[in-house]
Amino acid sequence: MQAIEKSKQTSLAKVIYALGIREVGEVTAMNLANNLLDFKNITNANLEELEKIEDIGPIVAKHIVAFFENEDNRQVIESLVSHGVNWPEIKPKDESELPLSNQTWVLTGTLSQLKRNDAKAILQTLGAKVSGSVSKNTTCVVAGESAGSKLKKAIELDIEVISEEELLKVISSFQIVKI
């Protein structure tokens, strides 16, 4: 019984992810939660509002809108809430809570201690944009094992390259994110 009660205390991002909305993974769920801040805003968001959120394009936005337009889905959510599933309120973050704002990071190679999606989510929580490709606008590249062309391009462009261990030190230095 204690485990069941404990599982009812969750995060908005985890609830969104658990709903199984087509094309909405953990990172997209977190972006929805962090940008729209509460469930009502998410369920009532239109295509234009959704497409302003990083990693959400027109196709994913259509899936989200369609999901919340379905009355059965809305009833499932109401049922979860009425049975005690809840999450803390998300407050907008100010610049001091986003130490990596206006920075673009790239992950390459195999990470051994963090899942790639977890590393991406943590960097985004700290304000960074996480890109899939290296450009002159890239701030830092995190190179895991077997890093290939992205690492090579970062070196050519004289972009800072750090290891996964160094990334973990950067993350822990902000003492904002639990690892």
OpenMM code with the backbone's topology and positions (N, CA, C; nanometers):
from openmm import Vec3, app, unit

residues = "MET GLN ALA ILE GLU LYS SER LYS GLN THR SER LEU ALA LYS VAL ILE TYR ALA LEU GLY ILE ARG GLU VAL GLY GLU VAL THR ALA MET ASN LEU ALA ASN ASN LEU LEU ASP PHE LYS ASN ILE THR ASN ALA ASN LEU GLU GLU LEU GLU LYS ILE GLU ASP ILE GLY PRO ILE VAL ALA LYS HIS ILE VAL ALA PHE PHE GLU ASN GLU ASP ASN ARG GLN VAL ILE GLU SER LEU VAL SER HIS GLY VAL ASN TRP PRO GLU ILE LYS PRO LYS ASP GLU SER GLU LEU PRO LEU SER ASN GLN THR TRP VAL LEU THR GLY THR LEU SER GLN LEU LYS ARG ASN ASP ALA LYS ALA ILE LEU GLN THR LEU GLY ALA LYS VAL SER GLY SER VAL SER LYS ASN THR THR CYS VAL VAL ALA GLY GLU SER ALA GLY SER LYS LEU LYS LYS ALA ILE GLU LEU ASP ILE GLU VAL ILE SER GLU GLU GLU LEU LEU LYS VAL ILE SER SER PHE GLN ILE VAL LYS ILE".split()
positions = [
    Vec3(0.0822, -0.1196, 0.0000),
    Vec3(0.0000, 0.0000, 0.0000),
    Vec3(0.0868, 0.1264, 0.0000),
    Vec3(0.1981, 0.1221, 0.0763),
    Vec3(0.2861, 0.2386, 0.0807),
    Vec3(0.3465, 0.2656, -0.0565),
    Vec3(0.3837, 0.1607, -0.1278),
    Vec3(0.4424, 0.1774, -0.2604),
    Vec3(0.3411, 0.2381, -0.3571),
    Vec3(0.2168, 0.1956, -0.3460),
    Vec3(0.1127, 0.2512, -0.4326),
    Vec3(0.0934, 0.3995, -0.4025),
    Vec3(0.0854, 0.4336, -0.2753),
    Vec3(0.0679, 0.5739, -0.2383),
    Vec3(0.1873, 0.6579, -0.2825),
    Vec3(0.3066, 0.6021, -0.2665),
    Vec3(0.4271, 0.6747, -0.3071),
    Vec3(0.4276, 0.6982, -0.4579),
    Vec3(0.3809, 0.5991, -0.5355),
    Vec3(0.3819, 0.6119, -0.6814),
    Vec3(0.2852, 0.7184, -0.7312),
    Vec3(0.1919, 0.7585, -0.6478),
    Vec3(0.0969, 0.8624, -0.6866),
    Vec3(0.1613, 1.0009, -0.6836),
    Vec3(0.2724, 1.0138, -0.6130),
    Vec3(0.3481, 1.1390, -0.6082),
    Vec3(0.4485, 1.1334, -0.7221),
    Vec3(0.4306, 1.2132, -0.8237),
    Vec3(0.5145, 1.2040, -0.9420),
    Vec3(0.5438, 1.3435, -0.9950),
    Vec3(0.5863, 1.3534, -1.1178),
    Vec3(0.6092, 1.4834, -1.1812),
    Vec3(0.5144, 1.4961, -1.2997),
    Vec3(0.4871, 1.6177, -1.3376),
    Vec3(0.3998, 1.6418, -1.4521),
    Vec3(0.4595, 1.5784, -1.5778),
    Vec3(0.5895, 1.5891, -1.5949),
    Vec3(0.6544, 1.5305, -1.7125),
    Vec3(0.6345, 1.3792, -1.7168),
    Vec3(0.6446, 1.3130, -1.6027),
    Vec3(0.6259, 1.1675, -1.5989),
    Vec3(0.4821, 1.1292, -1.6307),
    Vec3(0.3864, 1.2082, -1.5849),
    Vec3(0.2458, 1.1813, -1.6156),
    Vec3(0.2226, 1.1950, -1.7658),
    Vec3(0.2736, 1.3019, -1.8232),
    Vec3(0.2567, 1.3236, -1.9681),
    Vec3(0.3176, 1.2074, -2.0454),
    Vec3(0.4379, 1.1681, -2.0083),
    Vec3(0.5049, 1.0572, -2.0764),
    Vec3(0.4251, 0.9274, -2.0617),
    Vec3(0.3749, 0.9031, -1.9420),
    Vec3(0.3017, 0.7791, -1.9134),
    Vec3(0.1693, 0.7698, -1.9892),
    Vec3(0.1163, 0.8819, -2.0345),
    Vec3(-0.0094, 0.8788, -2.1089),
    Vec3(0.0038, 0.8083, -2.2436),
    Vec3(0.1258, 0.7976, -2.2928),
    Vec3(0.1479, 0.7258, -2.4184),
    Vec3(0.1041, 0.8035, -2.5409),
    Vec3(0.1158, 0.9343, -2.5372),
    Vec3(0.0813, 1.0166, -2.6527),
    Vec3(0.1810, 0.9848, -2.7645),
    Vec3(0.1294, 0.9601, -2.8811),
    Vec3(0.2128, 0.9222, -2.9946),
    Vec3(0.3238, 1.0256, -3.0175),
    Vec3(0.4455, 0.9774, -3.0343),
    Vec3(0.5649, 1.0585, -3.0612),
    Vec3(0.6127, 1.1435, -2.9428),
    Vec3(0.5513, 1.1279, -2.8253),
    Vec3(0.5933, 1.2061, -2.7084),
    Vec3(0.6737, 1.1157, -2.6156),
    Vec3(0.8063, 1.1344, -2.6182),
    Vec3(0.8947, 1.0602, -2.5306),
    Vec3(0.9229, 1.1399, -2.4043),
    Vec3(1.0189, 1.0935, -2.3284),
    Vec3(1.0499, 1.1571, -2.2006),
    Vec3(1.0958, 1.3020, -2.2158),
    Vec3(1.1798, 1.3285, -2.3154),
    Vec3(1.2320, 1.4642, -2.3327),
    Vec3(1.1217, 1.5589, -2.3784),
    Vec3(1.0395, 1.5150, -2.4726),
    Vec3(0.9296, 1.5992, -2.5185),
    Vec3(0.8306, 1.6247, -2.4049),
    Vec3(0.8035, 1.5216, -2.3246),
    Vec3(0.7145, 1.5384, -2.2094),
    Vec3(0.7713, 1.6422, -2.1128),
    Vec3(0.9016, 1.6364, -2.0896),
    Vec3(0.9643, 1.7330, -2.0010),
    Vec3(0.9572, 1.8741, -2.0598),
    Vec3(0.9790, 1.8860, -2.1905),
    Vec3(0.9692, 2.0171, -2.2550),
    Vec3(0.8276, 2.0736, -2.2446),
    Vec3(0.7277, 1.9876, -2.2625),
    Vec3(0.5888, 2.0317, -2.2470),
    Vec3(0.5649, 2.0841, -2.1056),
    Vec3(0.6060, 2.0062, -2.0077),
    Vec3(0.5856, 2.0445, -1.8682),
    Vec3(0.6585, 2.1745, -1.8344),
    Vec3(0.7832, 2.1848, -1.8750),
    Vec3(0.8631, 2.3024, -1.8400),
    Vec3(0.8205, 2.4290, -1.9133),
    Vec3(0.7594, 2.4139, -2.0302),
    Vec3(0.7174, 2.5310, -2.1065),
    Vec3(0.5741, 2.5735, -2.0770),
    Vec3(0.4850, 2.4770, -2.0573),
    Vec3(0.3446, 2.5104, -2.0371),
    Vec3(0.3035, 2.5076, -1.8895),
    Vec3(0.3873, 2.4510, -1.8048),
    Vec3(0.3823, 2.4600, -1.6587),
    Vec3(0.2684, 2.3880, -1.5870),
    Vec3(0.1529, 2.3710, -1.6479),
    Vec3(0.0487, 2.2946, -1.5801),
    Vec3(-0.0361, 2.2169, -1.6802),
    Vec3(-0.1078, 2.1197, -1.6273),
    Vec3(-0.1813, 2.0266, -1.7118),
    Vec3(-0.2889, 2.0961, -1.7934),
    Vec3(-0.3544, 2.1939, -1.7335),
    Vec3(-0.4604, 2.2652, -1.8058),
    Vec3(-0.4030, 2.3340, -1.9296),
    Vec3(-0.2888, 2.3983, -1.9161),
    Vec3(-0.2250, 2.4641, -2.0308),
    Vec3(-0.1894, 2.3634, -2.1397),
    Vec3(-0.1440, 2.2463, -2.0991),
    Vec3(-0.1055, 2.1440, -2.1966),
    Vec3(-0.2286, 2.0910, -2.2696),
    Vec3(-0.3326, 2.0582, -2.1941),
    Vec3(-0.4522, 2.0008, -2.2568),
    Vec3(-0.5231, 2.1002, -2.3476),
    Vec3(-0.5066, 2.2293, -2.3220),
    Vec3(-0.5749, 2.3310, -2.4022),
    Vec3(-0.4849, 2.3967, -2.5065),
    Vec3(-0.3589, 2.3537, -2.5165),
    Vec3(-0.2653, 2.4157, -2.6107),
    Vec3(-0.3067, 2.3884, -2.7550),
    Vec3(-0.2893, 2.4888, -2.8390),
    Vec3(-0.3178, 2.4703, -2.9811),
    Vec3(-0.1883, 2.4395, -3.0570),
    Vec3(-0.2019, 2.4097, -3.1849),
    Vec3(-0.0857, 2.3720, -3.2657),
    Vec3(0.0239, 2.4774, -3.2619),
    Vec3(-0.0137, 2.6025, -3.2755),
    Vec3(0.0838, 2.7111, -3.2782),
    Vec3(0.1637, 2.7190, -3.1479),
    Vec3(0.0944, 2.7095, -3.0355),
    Vec3(0.1618, 2.7144, -2.9046),
    Vec3(0.2570, 2.5967, -2.8890),
    Vec3(0.2125, 2.4794, -2.9306),
    Vec3(0.2953, 2.3598, -2.9155),
    Vec3(0.4197, 2.3651, -3.0033),
    Vec3(0.4058, 2.4160, -3.1243),
    Vec3(0.5198, 2.4203, -3.2167),
    Vec3(0.6274, 2.5194, -3.1735),
    Vec3(0.5970, 2.6076, -3.0812),
    Vec3(0.6972, 2.7012, -3.0282),
    Vec3(0.7913, 2.6322, -2.9300),
    Vec3(0.7527, 2.5132, -2.8848),
    Vec3(0.8321, 2.4397, -2.7870),
    Vec3(0.9385, 2.3580, -2.8591),
    Vec3(1.0597, 2.3632, -2.8050),
    Vec3(1.1708, 2.2907, -2.8657),
    Vec3(1.1378, 2.1420, -2.8812),
    Vec3(1.1768, 2.0855, -2.9929),
    Vec3(1.1581, 1.9444, -3.0269),
    Vec3(1.0146, 1.9089, -3.0650),
    Vec3(0.9254, 2.0062, -3.0734),
    Vec3(0.7886, 1.9766, -3.1144),
    Vec3(0.7632, 2.0436, -3.2488),
    Vec3(0.7454, 1.9598, -3.3484),
    Vec3(0.7133, 2.0081, -3.4819),
    Vec3(0.5655, 1.9881, -3.5100),
    Vec3(0.5247, 2.0105, -3.6339),
    Vec3(0.3822, 2.0034, -3.6672),
    Vec3(0.3201, 1.8655, -3.6466),
    Vec3(0.3933, 1.7602, -3.6724),
    Vec3(0.3371, 1.6253, -3.6585),
    Vec3(0.3137, 1.5918, -3.5115),
    Vec3(0.4137, 1.6154, -3.4283),
    Vec3(0.3996, 1.5868, -3.2853),
    Vec3(0.2910, 1.6758, -3.2251),
    Vec3(0.2869, 1.8013, -3.2659),
    Vec3(0.1835, 1.8926, -3.2151),
    Vec3(0.0439, 1.8394, -3.2486),
    Vec3(0.0258, 1.7886, -3.3691),
    Vec3(-0.1047, 1.7326, -3.4084),
    Vec3(-0.1409, 1.6123, -3.3223),
    Vec3(-0.0427, 1.5271, -3.2922),
    Vec3(-0.0684, 1.4112, -3.2063),
    Vec3(-0.1111, 1.4550, -3.0658),
    Vec3(-0.0468, 1.5576, -3.0140),
    Vec3(-0.0797, 1.6057, -2.8794),
    Vec3(-0.2208, 1.6639, -2.8771),
    Vec3(-0.2523, 1.7496, -2.9740),
    Vec3(-0.3853, 1.8099, -2.9804),
    Vec3(-0.4918, 1.7017, -2.9951),
    Vec3(-0.4675, 1.6065, -3.0841),
    Vec3(-0.5650, 1.4986, -3.1064),
    Vec3(-0.5859, 1.4161, -2.9798),
    Vec3(-0.4779, 1.3900, -2.9072),
    Vec3(-0.4878, 1.3123, -2.7837),
    Vec3(-0.5812, 1.3814, -2.6843),
    Vec3(-0.5605, 1.5095, -2.6641),
    Vec3(-0.6391, 1.5809, -2.5633),
    Vec3(-0.7791, 1.6185, -2.6117),
    Vec3(-0.8029, 1.6133, -2.7407),
    Vec3(-0.9391, 1.6342, -2.7919),
    Vec3(-1.0267, 1.5116, -2.7696),
    Vec3(-0.9639, 1.3963, -2.7480),
    Vec3(-1.0373, 1.2716, -2.7276),
    Vec3(-1.0946, 1.2687, -2.5857),
    Vec3(-1.2266, 1.2618, -2.5760),
    Vec3(-1.2942, 1.2659, -2.4458),
    Vec3(-1.2536, 1.1488, -2.3555),
    Vec3(-1.2331, 1.0304, -2.4147),
    Vec3(-1.1901, 0.9147, -2.3348),
    Vec3(-1.0564, 0.9423, -2.2667),
    Vec3(-0.9648, 1.0046, -2.3383),
    Vec3(-0.8343, 1.0371, -2.2796),
    Vec3(-0.8483, 1.1366, -2.1653),
    Vec3(-0.9345, 1.2347, -2.1826),
    Vec3(-0.9577, 1.3333, -2.0758),
    Vec3(-1.0171, 1.2658, -1.9523),
    Vec3(-1.1045, 1.1671, -1.9731),
    Vec3(-1.1645, 1.0958, -1.8601),
    Vec3(-1.0610, 1.0125, -1.7854),
    Vec3(-0.9684, 0.9518, -1.8596),
    Vec3(-0.8607, 0.8751, -1.7954),
    Vec3(-0.7785, 0.9677, -1.7052),
    Vec3(-0.7470, 1.0844, -1.7548),
    Vec3(-0.6683, 1.1808, -1.6767),
    Vec3(-0.7457, 1.2240, -1.5519),
    Vec3(-0.8730, 1.2556, -1.5674),
    Vec3(-0.9562, 1.2939, -1.4528),
    Vec3(-0.9620, 1.1801, -1.3501),
    Vec3(-0.9692, 1.0574, -1.3983),
    Vec3(-0.9727, 0.9416, -1.3095),
    Vec3(-0.8419, 0.9289, -1.2312),
    Vec3(-0.7307, 0.9467, -1.2988),
    Vec3(-0.6004, 0.9403, -1.2306),
    Vec3(-0.5930, 1.0440, -1.1191),
    Vec3(-0.6344, 1.1658, -1.1513),
    Vec3(-0.6295, 1.2739, -1.0520),
    Vec3(-0.7251, 1.2447, -0.9366),
    Vec3(-0.8443, 1.1960, -0.9689),
    Vec3(-0.9419, 1.1680, -0.8621),
    Vec3(-0.8971, 1.0527, -0.7723),
    Vec3(-0.8073, 0.9675, -0.8236),
    Vec3(-0.7539, 0.8576, -0.7429),
    Vec3(-0.6231, 0.8956, -0.6730),
    Vec3(-0.5895, 1.0238, -0.6777),
    Vec3(-0.4772, 1.0717, -0.5973),
    Vec3(-0.3456, 1.0916, -0.6687),
    Vec3(-0.3383, 1.0693, -0.7992),
    Vec3(-0.2136, 1.0967, -0.8702),
    Vec3(-0.1947, 1.2478, -0.8731),
    Vec3(-0.0789, 1.2934, -0.8275),
    Vec3(-0.0533, 1.4370, -0.8235),
    Vec3(0.0941, 1.4665, -0.8425),
    Vec3(0.1230, 1.5912, -0.8669),
    Vec3(0.2589, 1.6357, -0.8943),
    Vec3(0.2741, 1.7773, -0.8416),
    Vec3(0.3976, 1.8154, -0.8108),
    Vec3(0.4185, 1.9516, -0.7603),
    Vec3(0.3982, 2.0543, -0.8721),
    Vec3(0.3579, 2.1712, -0.8315),
    Vec3(0.3414, 2.2825, -0.9254),
    Vec3(0.4781, 2.3187, -0.9838),
    Vec3(0.4796, 2.3496, -1.1106),
    Vec3(0.6042, 2.3925, -1.1750),
    Vec3(0.6004, 2.5442, -1.1828),
    Vec3(0.7069, 2.6042, -1.1330),
    Vec3(0.7168, 2.7492, -1.1378),
    Vec3(0.8149, 2.7869, -1.2492),
    Vec3(0.7877, 2.8956, -1.3185),
    Vec3(0.8815, 2.9382, -1.4231),
    Vec3(1.0192, 2.9617, -1.3635),
    Vec3(1.1210, 2.9236, -1.4374),
    Vec3(1.2581, 2.9404, -1.3881),
    Vec3(1.3118, 3.0757, -1.4302),
    Vec3(1.3886, 3.1367, -1.3393),
    Vec3(1.4534, 3.2606, -1.3786),
    Vec3(1.5949, 3.2276, -1.4283),
    Vec3(1.6609, 3.3267, -1.4808),
    Vec3(1.7913, 3.3062, -1.5442),
    Vec3(1.8944, 3.2415, -1.4516),
    Vec3(1.8875, 3.2679, -1.3206),
    Vec3(1.9856, 3.2100, -1.2281),
    Vec3(1.9701, 3.0587, -1.2188),
    Vec3(1.8507, 3.0070, -1.2531),
    Vec3(1.8271, 2.8632, -1.2498),
    Vec3(1.8600, 2.7978, -1.3843),
    Vec3(1.9006, 2.8783, -1.4805),
    Vec3(1.9332, 2.8278, -1.6135),
    Vec3(2.0768, 2.8675, -1.6499),
    Vec3(2.1740, 2.8103, -1.5805),
    Vec3(2.3128, 2.8528, -1.6006),
    Vec3(2.3673, 2.8227, -1.7399),
    Vec3(2.3011, 2.7346, -1.8154),
    Vec3(2.3495, 2.7034, -1.9500),
    Vec3(2.2624, 2.7661, -2.0587),
    Vec3(2.1825, 2.8679, -2.0200),
    Vec3(2.0970, 2.9310, -2.1208),
    Vec3(2.1838, 2.9950, -2.2284),
    Vec3(2.1302, 2.9983, -2.3473),
    Vec3(2.1988, 3.0520, -2.4659),
    Vec3(2.3219, 2.9705, -2.5054),
    Vec3(2.3282, 2.8462, -2.4586),
    Vec3(2.4367, 2.7567, -2.4982),
    Vec3(2.3795, 2.6382, -2.5753),
    Vec3(2.4576, 2.5890, -2.6707),
    Vec3(2.4183, 2.4713, -2.7478),
    Vec3(2.5191, 2.3610, -2.7204),
    Vec3(2.4690, 2.2462, -2.6767),
    Vec3(2.5527, 2.1316, -2.6448),
    Vec3(2.5205, 2.0173, -2.7397),
    Vec3(2.6189, 1.9343, -2.7654),
    Vec3(2.6020, 1.8166, -2.8508),
    Vec3(2.6558, 1.6952, -2.7757),
    Vec3(2.5795, 1.5864, -2.7807),
    Vec3(2.6224, 1.4591, -2.7220),
    Vec3(2.6631, 1.3660, -2.8352),
    Vec3(2.7781, 1.3005, -2.8206),
    Vec3(2.8226, 1.2083, -2.9246),
    Vec3(2.8902, 1.0877, -2.8613),
    Vec3(2.8865, 0.9765, -2.9304),
    Vec3(2.9458, 0.8540, -2.8769),
    Vec3(2.8555, 0.7884, -2.7748),
    Vec3(2.9069, 0.6824, -2.7146),
    Vec3(2.8308, 0.6045, -2.6163),
    Vec3(2.8611, 0.6548, -2.4762),
    Vec3(2.7553, 0.6924, -2.4053),
    Vec3(2.7712, 0.7348, -2.2666),
    Vec3(2.7544, 0.6122, -2.1774),
    Vec3(2.8408, 0.5981, -2.0776),
    Vec3(2.8383, 0.4776, -1.9945),
    Vec3(2.7644, 0.4965, -1.8617),
    Vec3(2.7586, 0.6197, -1.8117),
    Vec3(2.6973, 0.6432, -1.6807),
    Vec3(2.5566, 0.7033, -1.6897),
    Vec3(2.5303, 0.7769, -1.7936),
    Vec3(2.3997, 0.8388, -1.8139),
    Vec3(2.3388, 0.7849, -1.9421),
    Vec3(2.2068, 0.7700, -1.9434),
    Vec3(2.1395, 0.7432, -2.0693),
    Vec3(2.1424, 0.8735, -2.1471),
    Vec3(2.1508, 0.8645, -2.2787),
    Vec3(2.1573, 0.9840, -2.3617),
    Vec3(2.0370, 1.0761, -2.3360),
    Vec3(1.9162, 1.0196, -2.3269),
    Vec3(1.7974, 1.1023, -2.3018),
    Vec3(1.8047, 1.1701, -2.1664),
    Vec3(1.8619, 1.1022, -2.0666),
    Vec3(1.8762, 1.1630, -1.9338),
    Vec3(1.9750, 1.2796, -1.9389),
    Vec3(2.0866, 1.2591, -2.0073),
    Vec3(2.1862, 1.3660, -2.0202),
    Vec3(2.1251, 1.4860, -2.0921),
    Vec3(2.0509, 1.4587, -2.1983),
    Vec3(1.9851, 1.5655, -2.2732),
    Vec3(1.8850, 1.6398, -2.1852),
    Vec3(1.8063, 1.5660, -2.1104),
    Vec3(1.7055, 1.6269, -2.0241),
    Vec3(1.7699, 1.7137, -1.9162),
    Vec3(1.8783, 1.6662, -1.8587),
    Vec3(1.9472, 1.7432, -1.7541),
    Vec3(2.0038, 1.8723, -1.8126),
    Vec3(2.0680, 1.8619, -1.9280),
    Vec3(2.1228, 1.9819, -1.9918),
    Vec3(2.0119, 2.0820, -2.0239),
    Vec3(1.8987, 2.0327, -2.0717),
    Vec3(1.7867, 2.1217, -2.1017),
    Vec3(1.7306, 2.1845, -1.9751),
    Vec3(1.7270, 2.1086, -1.8670),
    Vec3(1.6802, 2.1628, -1.7390),
    Vec3(1.7698, 2.2779, -1.6943),
    Vec3(1.8961, 2.2707, -1.7293),
    Vec3(1.9916, 2.3765, -1.6949),
    Vec3(1.9900, 2.4905, -1.7959),
    Vec3(1.9038, 2.4790, -1.8980),
    Vec3(1.8867, 2.5882, -1.9931),
    Vec3(1.9527, 2.5700, -2.1275),
    Vec3(2.0286, 2.4618, -2.1459),
    Vec3(2.0994, 2.4419, -2.2724),
    Vec3(2.0055, 2.3910, -2.3809),
    Vec3(2.0385, 2.4244, -2.5033),
    Vec3(1.9758, 2.3614, -2.6191),
    Vec3(2.0657, 2.2432, -2.6521),
    Vec3(2.0076, 2.1270, -2.6760),
    Vec3(2.0872, 2.0096, -2.7111),
    Vec3(2.0599, 1.9784, -2.8573),
    Vec3(2.1656, 1.9844, -2.9357),
    Vec3(2.1538, 1.9661, -3.0799),
    Vec3(2.2092, 1.8304, -3.1219),
    Vec3(2.1664, 1.7859, -3.2377),
    Vec3(2.2147, 1.6594, -3.2913),
    Vec3(2.3338, 1.6769, -3.3832),
    Vec3(2.3731, 1.8014, -3.4077),
    Vec3(2.4861, 1.8232, -3.4985),
    Vec3(2.5745, 1.9365, -3.4474),
    Vec3(2.6994, 1.9316, -3.4856),
    Vec3(2.7990, 2.0306, -3.4443),
    Vec3(2.8041, 2.1419, -3.5483),
    Vec3(2.8037, 2.2660, -3.5001),
    Vec3(2.8193, 2.3813, -3.5884),
    Vec3(2.9048, 2.4853, -3.5167),
    Vec3(2.9291, 2.5950, -3.5857),
    Vec3(3.0085, 2.7021, -3.5238),
    Vec3(2.9381, 2.7617, -3.4019),
    Vec3(2.8071, 2.7369, -3.3898),
    Vec3(2.7299, 2.7882, -3.2760),
    Vec3(2.7297, 2.6931, -3.1564),
    Vec3(2.7934, 2.5784, -3.1691),
    Vec3(2.7984, 2.4813, -3.0603),
    Vec3(2.8912, 2.5329, -2.9505),
    Vec3(2.8434, 2.5230, -2.8275),
    Vec3(2.9217, 2.5676, -2.7118),
    Vec3(3.0160, 2.4576, -2.6650),
    Vec3(2.9632, 2.3347, -2.6559),
    Vec3(3.0416, 2.2250, -2.5998),
    Vec3(2.9927, 2.0925, -2.6567),
    Vec3(3.0852, 1.9990, -2.6750),
    Vec3(3.0538, 1.8637, -2.7200),
    Vec3(3.0940, 1.7677, -2.6089),
    Vec3(3.0012, 1.6804, -2.5721),
    Vec3(3.0291, 1.5757, -2.4744),
    Vec3(3.0572, 1.4498, -2.5544),
    Vec3(3.1804, 1.3995, -2.5437),
    Vec3(3.2223, 1.2856, -2.6242),
    Vec3(3.2335, 1.1601, -2.5382),
    Vec3(3.1497, 1.0633, -2.5689),
    Vec3(3.1564, 0.9333, -2.5044),
    Vec3(3.2457, 0.8405, -2.5859),
    Vec3(3.2395, 0.7118, -2.5520),
    Vec3(3.3191, 0.6128, -2.6246),
    Vec3(3.2739, 0.6052, -2.7698),
    Vec3(3.3667, 0.5791, -2.8579),
    Vec3(3.3415, 0.5619, -3.0011),
    Vec3(3.2803, 0.6856, -3.0655),
    Vec3(3.3171, 0.8030, -3.0162),
    Vec3(3.2699, 0.9270, -3.0793),
    Vec3(3.3327, 0.9368, -3.2173),
    Vec3(3.2553, 0.9797, -3.3143),
    Vec3(3.3033, 0.9792, -3.4517),
    Vec3(3.3084, 1.1161, -3.5155),
    Vec3(3.2261, 1.1359, -3.6175),
    Vec3(3.2331, 1.2557, -3.7008),
    Vec3(3.2007, 1.3840, -3.6246),
    Vec3(3.1129, 1.3768, -3.5264),
    Vec3(3.0802, 1.4975, -3.4493),
    Vec3(3.2022, 1.5446, -3.3704),
    Vec3(3.2751, 1.4499, -3.3139),
    Vec3(3.3966, 1.4837, -3.2402),
    Vec3(3.4994, 1.5445, -3.3350),
    Vec3(3.5149, 1.4842, -3.4497),
    Vec3(3.6107, 1.5343, -3.5489),
    Vec3(3.5760, 1.6771, -3.5893),
    Vec3(3.4476, 1.7028, -3.6144),
    Vec3(3.4056, 1.8365, -3.6555),
    Vec3(3.4266, 1.9369, -3.5423),
    Vec3(3.3995, 1.8960, -3.4182),
    Vec3(3.4199, 1.9856, -3.3039),
    Vec3(3.5668, 2.0267, -3.2933),
    Vec3(3.6560, 1.9315, -3.3145),
    Vec3(3.7997, 1.9617, -3.3082),
    Vec3(3.8381, 2.0574, -3.4212),
    Vec3(3.7844, 2.0313, -3.5410),
    Vec3(3.8122, 2.1196, -3.6554),
    Vec3(3.7652, 2.2624, -3.6303),
    Vec3(3.6507, 2.2765, -3.5634),
    Vec3(3.5940, 2.4090, -3.5367),
    Vec3(3.6444, 2.4702, -3.4059),
    Vec3(3.7353, 2.3992, -3.3374),
    Vec3(3.7932, 2.4449, -3.2114),
    Vec3(3.6859, 2.4694, -3.1047),
    Vec3(3.5949, 2.3728, -3.0949),
    Vec3(3.4873, 2.3776, -2.9951),
    Vec3(3.5296, 2.2933, -2.8760),
    Vec3(3.4958, 2.3398, -2.7575),
    Vec3(3.5308, 2.2668, -2.6362),
    Vec3(3.4709, 2.1262, -2.6390),
    Vec3(3.5525, 2.0266, -2.6058),
    Vec3(3.5087, 1.8871, -2.5984),
    Vec3(3.5383, 1.8379, -2.4571),
    Vec3(3.4360, 1.7777, -2.3941),
    Vec3(3.4550, 1.7217, -2.2609),
    Vec3(3.4092, 1.5763, -2.2587),
    Vec3(3.4553, 1.5042, -2.1583),
    Vec3(3.4159, 1.3642, -2.1411),
    Vec3(3.2853, 1.3571, -2.0620),
    Vec3(3.2281, 1.2380, -2.0548),
    Vec3(3.1077, 1.2184, -1.9744),
    Vec3(3.1364, 1.2482, -1.8274),
    Vec3(3.2542, 1.2098, -1.7791),
    Vec3(3.2904, 1.2361, -1.6401),
    Vec3(3.2941, 1.3861, -1.6137),
    Vec3(3.3484, 1.4616, -1.7087),
    Vec3(3.3515, 1.6073, -1.6933),
    Vec3(3.2098, 1.6660, -1.6970),
    Vec3(3.1222, 1.6088, -1.7800),
    Vec3(2.9829, 1.6522, -1.7837),
    Vec3(2.9178, 1.6320, -1.6468),
    Vec3(2.9419, 1.5167, -1.5856),
    Vec3(2.8850, 1.4894, -1.4542),
    Vec3(2.9334, 1.5912, -1.3508),
    Vec3(3.0591, 1.6323, -1.3606),
    Vec3(3.1122, 1.7341, -1.2696),
    Vec3(3.0445, 1.8687, -1.2941),
    Vec3(3.0230, 1.9037, -1.4215),
    Vec3(2.9548, 2.0287, -1.4556),
    Vec3(2.8144, 2.0284, -1.3958),
    Vec3(2.7424, 1.9176, -1.4168),
    Vec3(2.6053, 1.9069, -1.3671),
    Vec3(2.6018, 1.9192, -1.2154),
    Vec3(2.6894, 1.8452, -1.1480),
    Vec3(2.6867, 1.8466, -1.0014),
    Vec3(2.7309, 1.9819, -0.9453),
    Vec3(2.8094, 2.0580, -1.0212),
    Vec3(2.8545, 2.1881, -0.9720),
    Vec3(2.7393, 2.2869, -0.9574),
    Vec3(2.6324, 2.2663, -1.0323),
    Vec3(2.5188, 2.3580, -1.0237),
    Vec3(2.4261, 2.3225, -0.9095),
    Vec3(2.4364, 2.2018, -0.8578),
    Vec3(2.3573, 2.1548, -0.7441),
    Vec3(2.2075, 2.1826, -0.7612),
    Vec3(2.1620, 2.1809, -0.8857),
    Vec3(2.0221, 2.2028, -0.9155),
    Vec3(1.9563, 2.0703, -0.9496),
    Vec3(2.0311, 1.9879, -1.0176),
    Vec3(1.9757, 1.8643, -1.0728),
    Vec3(2.0263, 1.7455, -0.9937),
    Vec3(1.9344, 1.6557, -0.9568),
    Vec3(1.9745, 1.5309, -0.8929),
    Vec3(2.0198, 1.4346, -1.0018),
    Vec3(2.1313, 1.3683, -0.9755),
    Vec3(2.1816, 1.2686, -1.0720),
    Vec3(2.1524, 1.1317, -1.0190),
] * unit.nanometer
topology = app.Topology()
chain = topology.addChain("A")
for resn in residues:
    res = topology.addResidue(resn, chain)
    for name in ("N", "CA", "C"):
        topology.addAtom(name, app.Element.getBySymbol(name[0]), res)
